[in-house]
Amino acid sequence: MMEVQPFTEADLFAIPALQPADWPDITPHIKYYLQSPFCNPVKVVSDEKIVGIGATISHGKTAWLAHIIVHPGHRNKGIGKFITKNLIDSLQSTHCKTILMIATALGEPVYKSLGFEFDTEYLMFKGEKLPENFPISENIIPYNETYKNAFFALDKEVSGEDRTWRLTENLQSAYMYISKNVLEGFYMPTLGEGLIIARTEEAGKSLMEMRLKTMENAVFPTENLAALDMMKKQNFSQIRTAKRMFLGEKISFLPLFLFNRVAGSIG
């Protein structure tokens, strides 16, 4: 018999056995979920063993499903669907109107069977870092409190979500692209994989260049042709894709202005 229970710090010992071979270390993410009041990590226990995990990340009227992972020795037993259904039920009992997720090829059929619909596709690229002496646009400056409201407004305009609490945790390490005293884009290196949002191609590409001086990868929606063009010019190679899916009300998401996602767990 399977049972869903809260995931606790005492359960962290089980993470290595659940770690997908082709994913970055999931431990920091699980620890973050344990500490954040906006996250709800759970485990599935069968015969006193942890056979799966998952989590929700709440943004009020929207939420994300994250790190739904089944132990390799217990796949094809309906555990992934069991976890997902439980997480959906927990969110729908609140005022959440839209549930989002990034689906792996393995999980996509499960999510479709539960009513999730296709939203867009993310392209994943890998290549070499830009040289240390690569020039960075003079329009890029460290975060300034003067632009705080514009910062939140731009993120909400593009994501369609209220992610204020998540952004606030990373504001002090952020960078902004300012043109004629107007915020045209921002880069948050400490938020996931390094979120980049920009309303102009120039701002987006300039912030991508800054990020690629320290990073060897990029992930963005297929609609962002400016980001795709930059990947081609920098000889980055596409390694795979992932589908963004939603359940419930479709939100006003503007993929054209997303130049690098946060992570698989928040889009």
N, C-alpha and C positions, 0 to 999 in steps of 0.2 A: 504494500500500500504506500502511495506517495503522499507526502505532506509538505506544504509550504510553510516555512518558518522564517522569522527575521534572521538576516545574516549579521553575525556579531564579530567582534575582534577575535574572539576565541576560535572562530572558524577560518581564520586566515591561513592556517596550516594546510588547508585543502586546495589553495589556489594553484600551486605548482602542477598538481595533477589535472587541473581544469584548463591550464594555460594553452591556448591554441598555438601550434608550432609556428604559424606564419603571421602571428600578431605581435606587436610590441608588448612588453611586460604589462600585464593588467593589474598588478598589485597596487601601484599608486592610485589608479582609478577607484578600485574597491575601497581603499583606505579613505579616499576623498568622500565617497558615498556614505561611509560610516560617520564621518564628521559633519557633513552638511545637513542642516534641517530641511533642505528642499529635496533631499534624495531618500529613496527607500530601497535598500538592497535586501534581497531575499535569497533563500536557499531551498532546494528541494531535497528532502531526506527520504530515502528508501532503505529499509533494513538497517537503519541507524548509520547509513553512509550518505555523504553529500554527493548527489549525482547530477546536480545542476544549480546554476545561479542566474540571477537577473536583477535588474534595478530600474526604478523610475526616477526621472529628473523633472521636477515640476516647475513650470513657469506661469502658474496660475491657470489661465484658460487653455493653455497648451502644455504638453508634456512630452518627454522622450522616453522610449524604452531603450535600455542600454545593457551591454554585456550579458546578453542571453546566451549562456554557454552550457552545453551538456557534456558530461564526462565521456571521453571517447569509448569507454567500455559499456556505456549505457545508451548509446544512440539507437534510433529506430524503435523506440519504446513509447513514443508520444510525450516524452518529458519536455521537449522544447515547446510544444503546443500547450502543455499543462502550465508551464511557467508563464508563457505569454498571456494566456487567458486569465490567469490569476492577477497579473499586473494590470491588464486592461480593466478588469472588474474593480480593482482598487482605485483606479483613476476615475472611472465612470461613476463611482459613488461620491465623487467630489464635484466641483463646478468645472472640471476639465471638459472642453469641447472638442479638442483636436489632439490626437496621439500620433507622434511621428517616430520614425526609426530609419536606420540604414540597414538594409537587408543584404546578407551574404547570399551567395547562390544556393547554399545548403538550406538556409532558413526561409528564403522567399516563398516556396510553395506553402509552408506552414502559415505565414503571415497572410497570404492571399486567401487561404481557407477561413481565416478569422475576419475577413472583410477589409483588409488593408488594400489601398489603391496606389498605383504608380504615380509619383509626383515628378521626379526628374532623375537623372543619372549623374553620378560623380565620376570624373576621370581622374585616375591616379598616375602620377608621373614620378620618375626617378632619374637623377643625373648627377653631375658634379657641381660642387659649390662654386659660386662666383669668386674670383680672386679677391684677396683682402683689400687690394688697392682699387677695386672697382668703384667708380664714383657714385655717390648717392645724391639724389636730388636735394637742392638747398631748400626746397619747400617742405621737407620732412623735418619736424622738430619734436622734442619730447613732449609728453602730455602736459597740457596747461589747464588748470581748473576753469579758466575762462570759457572753455569750449565743452564743459561737462554736459550741459543740456543738449547741445548740438550732437555730441557723441552718442548719447542715449537715443536721441531722435533718429539719427541715421541708422543705427542698428535696428531699431524697431521698424523703420520704413522698409529695410531690406529683408530682415528675418521674418517679419510679421508677428513677432513675439515680444513679450516684455521680459528681457533678460537682464534687467537692471542689476539684480543682486549678483549675477555671475560676472558682469562687466566690472562692477565696483571692486571686486576682489583683485582685479588686474589692472586698474586704471594707472597706477603710479609707474608701471613699467611700459606703458603704451607709447606709441608714436603716432603723430598726426601729419597728414598732408594738408597744408594750408595754402590757399591761393587767394590773394586779395582779401585777406582776413576772413575767409570762409573755409570751414572744414569740408574738404572734398573726400577724405578717406582716412582710415586709421588701421594700424597694425598692433596686435596684442601678442607679443612673443611668448608671454607666460600663460596664455589661455589655450589649453589644448595643444594643437599642432601649430598654432600661430594664426589666429583669425585675421583676415584682411577683408575689409569692406570698403568699397570706393564707388562714388557715383560718376567718376570720369575714368576713361581709359588711362590717361596720363598718370593720375593718382594711383590707380590700381597697379599698373606696371611698375611704377617707381617703388611702391611699397613691396611688391614682389621681389624686386631686385635687392632691396635691403634684407628681406628675409632669406633670400637664397645665398647670401654671403655666409650664413651659418647653418643652412639646412640643405639637404640633398633631395627633398621631395616636395611635391605640390599636389593638392587635391581641390578641385573646383567643379562646378556644374558644367555640363556639356554645352549649355547656352552661352557661356562666357568665351566668345571667340577671341577676344583680346588676350586673355590668359593663355588660351590654346596657341595663339600665334607666338607668344613669348616662349612657350615651351619648345616649339619647333626651332626658333632662332637660337635658343640655348642648347640645342641638341639633347633635350631630355627625352626619355623614352616612356611611352605609356605602358604600364605594367598590368593594370586591371581596371575594372569598373565596379561600381556598387550602386544599387538602386535606393533612392530615397522614397519612402512610402508613408502614407497617412491613413488614419482611421477617424471618421467623424467629419467635422466641417473643414473644408479646404481653406487654408489661410492665404493671405496676400504675401507670398514669398517672391522676391525679385532675384532670381539666380544670376542674372546678367551682372549684378553688382557685387557678387561674392567671388573674391579672387583667391581665397584660401579658406577652407572650412575650419571649424574648431576641432572636431574629432568625429569619429564614427558614432559617438554616444550623444551628440548634440547638433550635428549637422553643420 
